[in-house]
């Protein structure tokens, strides 16, 4: 993989490494947080892909640096080898020239035989030195060539570990598909879901909810009352009715939560005697006898003429 492909790799990959899901309230789902929390399954997958992509970028960058360093060393070694080869060739030419010169001197000048012999001896020593240099140069060249072979093998190993072009393209395609999937999901979440109840008046929805409740069609009634709570239409009554549904379903803990909310919104409602009685019974059923007694006594004291007060007295006697 050459340098242009690496540059393209970082240029294409960097935007997706920075991709993150829109942060939710109070920091939940913030992928830019060092310790994100409250992630959806899509955000968790996106976070994992970001980590994997970051690892690929770091690994590829490190490998590129290793290859550049090895190439620089190889270039330097190649220069040294070429210099040694030139020096050896020059030494061989000089040796040949000296041998030829000495031979001519021996044949043409007998009068200077002694001087020629000395010169030959001197030149012989020089030849021996040059021969030794040639041997050393040859050995050094062989050693450097072996080193180049080892470096070539190392480069081939590094290249074999690189992300191939096909793998790179597959990775980019996967990222693009995942980005489209996340964008589509976020777009769908951003759109408010339409309800069939949107075209019906709140008063009609309340009447229909009460009709469902009277027929003990609690699931349908819950849907309508929850819709009215979102629309803030008589929320105290809607909370009370949902509390009643949970009460008759024997979900006493949930019933208590809705009764408490209803009473906090409007404590003078006509249904308050029943609300307080059912609150006391729910506490009785969940084992909170002390608070149940308090509520039974409150119903009796506040609504003494009501049916709820009569039932409260009967149940209070059972606790005693």
N, C-alpha and C positions, 0 to 999 in steps of 0.2 A: 504494500500500500504506500503510494508516494505522498509527498507533503501536501499536494493540492487536495487529495482525498481526505486527509486528516483535517485540513482547514475547513473543507465542506462539512465534514462530520461535526465539528464543534459549532459551526455556524447554524447548522440545521438543528442540532440536538439541544443547544442552550435554551431556546424559548420554551421547550417542553420540560426542561428541568425546573423552570421557574413557574410552570403551570400549577395552580392550586385551586381548590374549591373555595367558593365564597364563604368567608367566616360567618358563623352563626352568632347569636346573642351571647354576651359575656365571654367570648373567646372560644366557645365550643365549635369544633370543626375548622379552626384556624390552622391550615397546613403550614403557615410560615412561623407558627409558634415552635420553639425548640422542643417542647413536650406537648404536642397536640392532644386534645381529648374530645370526647363527645362526637367521634367521627361516625358517619354513615358507612355502610359497606362499600359504597362507591368511593368515598373519600379515603377509606383505609387502603383500597386497591390502588388509588391514585398516589397515595403517600408511598406505598411499597414500590410502585413503578418509578417514582421520583428517586427513591434511594438506589434502585437497581441502575437507573440511567446515570446517576452521579458516579456510581462505582465504575461503570463502563468508561465514562469520560476520564476519570482519574487514571484508570488502568491504561487507557489508550495514550494519554498524555505522557505517562511514565515510560511506556514502551517506545514512543516516538523519540523521547529524550535519549534513551539507551541506544537506539539505532543511529541517531545523529552523532553521538559520542563515538560509537564504533567506526562510523564512516570517516570521522576526522582522524582517528588513529590509523585506519587503513591507508588514508591518503598520505599521512606522514611516513608510514613504513614504505609505501611504494616509492616515495621520493628518495628515501635512504637507499633502497635497493637499486634504483636507477643510477644514483651517484656512485655506488660501489661498483656497479657493472662498468660504468664509463672509466673509473679509475683503473680497474683491472685490465681493460682493453688498452688503455694508454701505456700501462706498465709492460704489457706484452709487446707492443710496438717498439717501446724504448729498448727492451731486451733484445729484440731482433736486430734493431739498428746497431746496438753495441757489439753484438756478436759479429755482424758483418764488417763493422769498422775495424775491430781487432784482427779479424782474419786478413784484411787488406794490409794492415800495418805489418803483420808477420811476414807476408809474402814480398812486400816491396822494400823493406828497410832492414837489412841484416846488420848494419852498423849500430843500429840502436836496439840490438837484440835484448840486452839486459833491461834497458828501459821498457822495451815492449813487453818483456816477461813480467816486469813489475806492474806494468799497466794492465796486462792480462790478469794478473793475480788480483789487482785492485778491482778490475771490472768483474772478475769472477765472484769476488765477495759481494759486489753490488748486485750481480745477477742472482746470487743466492738469497740476498735480502728481498729482491723483487719477487723471486719465486715463492718465498715464504709469505710475502704479502698477498700474492695471488691465491695461495692455498687458504690463507685466513679469509680472504674476501669470498672465496668460493664457499667455504663452510658457513660464513655469516649469511650469505645469500640463501643457502639451503635452509638454514635455521629460520630466516625471515619468511621464506616461502611456506615452511611448515606452520609458522604462526599465522600466516594469511589464510591457510586452509582451515585452521581451527576457528579463526574469526569468522570465516565464511559460513562454517557450520553453525556457529552461534547466531549469526544474523538470520540464517534459514530457520533456526528454532524459534527465534523471536517472531519472525514473519508468520510462522505456522500458528502462533498463538494470537495473532491479530484478529480483530473482527473482520471477516471477509466482506466484500462488497455486497454479496447477496444477503448475508446476515444483517449487515447495516441497513439495507433497503427493507428487509422484513421488519426490523426493529422500528424504523420510521413509519412504516405502514401500520404497525400495531399501535404506535403512539397516536397517529392521526385518527384511527378508528376509535380508540379509547377517548380521545378528546371530543370527537363528534358525539359519542355516547353520553359523556358527562354533560356536554352543552345541551343536548336534547333533554336529558333528565332535569337539568336546572331550569330549562325553559318551561317544561311541563309543571314543575313545582311552582314557578312564578305565576302561572296562570291560575286565577281563582276558579275552583271547581263550581260549576253551576248545579243548582239543586232544583228539583221539580217544584219545591215549595216557594221558589223565588217569585213565581207568578200568582201566588195566593196571598191574600191579605193576612196579616198577623192574627186578627180576630177570628178569621175562619180556621186558621191553623190551630188556634187554642181550642176552638169548639171541637174540631176533629180529634185533637189529642185527648180531650175529656171523654169523647165518645169511645175512643179506643180503650181508654182506662176503664170505663164502666163495663166494657165487654171483656176486660182482662186480657186485651191484646197489648201487653206491656211493651213488647219490642217496638211496635209501631208508635205507641204513645211516647216512649223515650226519644225516638227520632224527632218527633214534633216538638217536645218540650226542650230538648237540647238546641234545636234550631231557634226557638223563641228566646232562649238565654243568649245566644250569639247576637240576636237582633235587639237584645235588651228590652224585650216586650214582657212586662209584668214578671220580672225575674224572681221576685219573692215567691209568687205562686208556682212558677215553673220549678224552682228548687224544691218547694214543698211537695209537689206532685211526684217528682223524681225520688224524693225521700220516701214517699208512700209506696211507690213501686218497689223500691229496694226492701222496704219493711215487709211487704207481703211476699216478697221472694225470700225473706229471711236473711237478707244481706244486711244485718243490723249495723255493722260498723259503717258501711256506706250510707245507710239511712241516716245515722247520727250526723254525718258530715253535711248532708243536704238540709236536714232540719235546722242545724245550727246556722247555716248560711241564710236560709229563709228567714229565720227569726231576727238575724242581724240586719236584714234589708227592710223588714216591716213587721214590727212586734205587735201591732194592733189588728192583725187580720182576723177575720171571722173564724178561720180554721185553727187558731192558736190553741184552743183546748185540746183538740185532737193531736196537734203537733206535739204539745208538751206531754200528753199521755203516751203517745207512741215513742217519744224520746225516752221516757221513764222505762217503758217496757223493753226498749232496745238495750238500755243500760243494764236492766235486770237480766236480759238474755245473754249479754256479754260478760256477766259476772261482777259488774260494778254495782253491788247492792246498796252501798252507802249513797251514791249519787242518785240511784233509782228511787230510794226513799225520799230524798230531798225533792225530786220532781213530782212524785206522787202527792206529797204534802202540798207542793206549790199548786198543783192542779185543783186540789180540794179547797185550798184557801182562796184561790183567785176566781175559780169558776164553780162555786159550791152547788149551783142548781143544774149543772150540766150532766149529761150522761157520762162524759169523761171523768167527772169527779166521782160518780158512783163506782165506775170501773176501777178507778185509782184506789178507792177505799178497800174494795174487795181484794185487789192485788197486794195492797199494803198489809192487810191482815195475813196474807199467805207468807209474806216475808218475815213477819214477826213470829 
